Amino acid sequence: MYFHALIPFKPVNPKTRLSCILNQEEREAFARAMLEDVIAAVQKSGCSATLLCTHSFKHENALVAVRTEPLNDAINWALGQFHCPALIIMGDIPLVTAGDIQRLIRTEKDMSIVPGRGGGTNIIFLKKPRCFRADYYGASFLDHMRIAEECGFSVEVIDSFRMSTDIDEKEDLVEILIHGKGRRSREYLENSGFSIALDEKGRVGVQRDPHEEAL
Amino acid sequence: MYFHALIPFKPVNPKTRLSCILNQEEREAFARAMLEDVIAAVQKSGCSATLLCTHSFKHENALVAVRTEPLNDAINWALGQFHCPALIIMGDIPLVTAGDIQRLIRTEKDMSIVPGRGGGTNIIFLKKPRCFRADYYGASFLDHMRIAEECGFSVEVIDSFRMSTDIDEKEDLVEILIHGKGRRSREYLENSGFSIALDEKGRVGVQRDPHEEAL
């Protein structure tokens, strides 16, 4: 089965909730490293990758569409172009593997979906993308389940820690350092001086070697 | 295959990180509701449940051992008693299902493990429990992987959002309200006036109807 993976990506000033520990240049490099991890998994699973970018961007192994409208409008524009099944996958879930994506595309339902933490949606696979519309922001998982019902789609919810782990906050970096063996994003963090640290209550967080800071 | 599920449980003043929204009596009732969800999944999967309690506690459908030593010592004492495979499962992962537990106990490896968020360990299944020792607190997932290696165990890491979601903080309640259909813990939260709410940035959180507060 041939299909496209649609990956929204913000190349300029992304991941602002990480500003407390990464400056803009670093956040841009880190977001690209996570994107590489996602693209690698997508391509290994047999999909072609199309990046929906807010700004001009080049990538050797992916098509790029620059769209300046809000995220939902950009995705819905793209879905309207597709005559084959489509995967909408976020660029900030670097723990995803090709095998994980296979779990979605092998669904017997019309649609499969992976919730993100906190009510979000991290991946949607659609056999008939033109019938669907995306509604990200807020409790998008519930919104997407409702929209699927309105479309008359049968839905499989995929249970996965790796795919549900989107990286937004400092605490999320722990997951990459612990579970991200072999990932470009982990390499980036390690080369930038990040490591696991325990606070006085034994809770796990990250620390940064001050010699590696460019802030 | 016959085996025991070992569930550590603190009946008195549990879940103190929820003190900002639940008083002690409420936290005790909520912890019991989550425990009921876990016990229901455990029993439906064909296991018997043994609670390792810090204080005196009674339960109709589970054996209770009151152990006043620290958590790791209590678990390691219990593992030493077992001559059959054992599951160590936390009482604060109410999204777990019987099918999820089956994924662990059907492993072909010597051990299967489910990481929790933030470096923790939420479930361990051990075919030879007497050889193992638990080391919770801190980055316990990495510690348990190391201990398994020292024991010469082959290990399967199970990828699951539901099982990796332990409920510690106010933000975690979102997961129960969104994904916890049919759970006792969700019923408790709803009856206590909790519902999903969006903040001004569109992020999902919980709110509580002030009429339902007993604080």
Boltz contact constraints between the chains, C-beta under 6 A:
constraints:
  - contact:
      token1: [A, 118]
      token2: [B, 174]
      max_distance: 6.0
  - contact:
      token1: [A, 118]
      token2: [B, 204]
      max_distance: 6.0
  - contact:
      token1: [A, 119]
      token2: [B, 174]
      max_distance: 6.0
  - contact:
      token1: [A, 119]
      token2: [B, 178]
      max_distance: 6.0
  - contact:
      token1: [A, 119]
      token2: [B, 204]
      max_distance: 6.0
  - contact:
      token1: [A, 137]
      token2: [B, 202]
      max_distance: 6.0
  - contact:
      token1: [A, 138]
      token2: [B, 198]
      max_distance: 6.0
  - contact:
      token1: [A, 138]
      token2: [B, 202]
      max_distance: 6.0
  - contact:
      token1: [A, 139]
      token2: [B, 196]
      max_distance: 6.0
  - contact:
      token1: [A, 139]
      token2: [B, 204]
      max_distance: 6.0
  - contact:
      token1: [A, 159]
      token2: [B, 160]
      max_distance: 6.0
  - contact:
      token1: [A, 159]
      token2: [B, 161]
      max_distance: 6.0
  - contact:
      token1: [A, 159]
      token2: [B, 162]
      max_distance: 6.0
  - contact:
      token1: [A, 160]
      token2: [B, 159]
      max_distance: 6.0
  - contact:
      token1: [A, 160]
      token2: [B, 161]
      max_distance: 6.0
  - contact:
      token1: [A, 161]
      token2: [B, 159]
      max_distance: 6.0
  - contact:
      token1: [A, 161]
      token2: [B, 160]
      max_distance: 6.0
  - contact:
      token1: [A, 161]
      token2: [B, 161]
      max_distance: 6.0
  - contact:
      token1: [A, 161]
      token2: [B, 164]
      max_distance: 6.0
  - contact:
      token1: [A, 162]
      token2: [B, 159]
      max_distance: 6.0
  - contact:
      token1: [A, 164]
      token2: [B, 161]
      max_distance: 6.0
  - contact:
      token1: [A, 174]
      token2: [B, 118]
      max_distance: 6.0
  - contact:
      token1: [A, 174]
      token2: [B, 119]
      max_distance: 6.0
  - contact:
      token1: [A, 178]
      token2: [B, 119]
      max_distance: 6.0
  - contact:
      token1: [A, 196]
      token2: [B, 139]
      max_distance: 6.0
  - contact:
      token1: [A, 198]
      token2: [B, 138]
      max_distance: 6.0
  - contact:
      token1: [A, 202]
      token2: [B, 137]
      max_distance: 6.0
  - contact:
      token1: [A, 202]
      token2: [B, 138]
      max_distance: 6.0
  - contact:
      token1: [A, 204]
      token2: [B, 118]
      max_distance: 6.0
  - contact:
      token1: [A, 204]
      token2: [B, 119]
      max_distance: 6.0
  - contact:
      token1: [A, 204]
      token2: [B, 139]
      max_distance: 6.0
